[in-house]
Amino acid sequence: MSINKRVETLIDKTSNSKSDFSKATGISTVILSHISSGRNKVSLTAVEQIIKAFPTINAEWILTGKGQMYRDGLENDIAEELESALILLEDEHKRYTKSMESKISVLRRTIAALKS
């Protein structure tokens, strides 16, 4: 697997989109698109930006493809971080859903009042 493919894999594993990965790393979405298409090779600066943004990523894996994507012993830490993020997201979803249900209810009552 080429370094460009490894960066694409990182984008898929660490972010919801190239835009999110771009925000996290500071690598422009244009450069990420060029990397994905094979037009540009991944620069050392880009690798440094990735490592700073995602310190659990194994730099040797990015550069050479050797070893695991994540540094040894960090998989559990990553899983715990993801579980925490998931709980926060679920809580936010519940709050949003309640807010929307309340707004829908108000609109239904207003429409019913206007019709009567």
Buried (B, 14 or more C-beta within 10 A) or exposed (E): EEBBBBBBBBBEEBBEEBEEBBEBBEBEBEBBEBBBEEEBEBEEEBBEBBBEBBEBBBBEBBBEEEEEBBBEEBEEEBEEEEEEEEEEEEEEEEEEEEEEEEEEEEEEEEEEEEEE
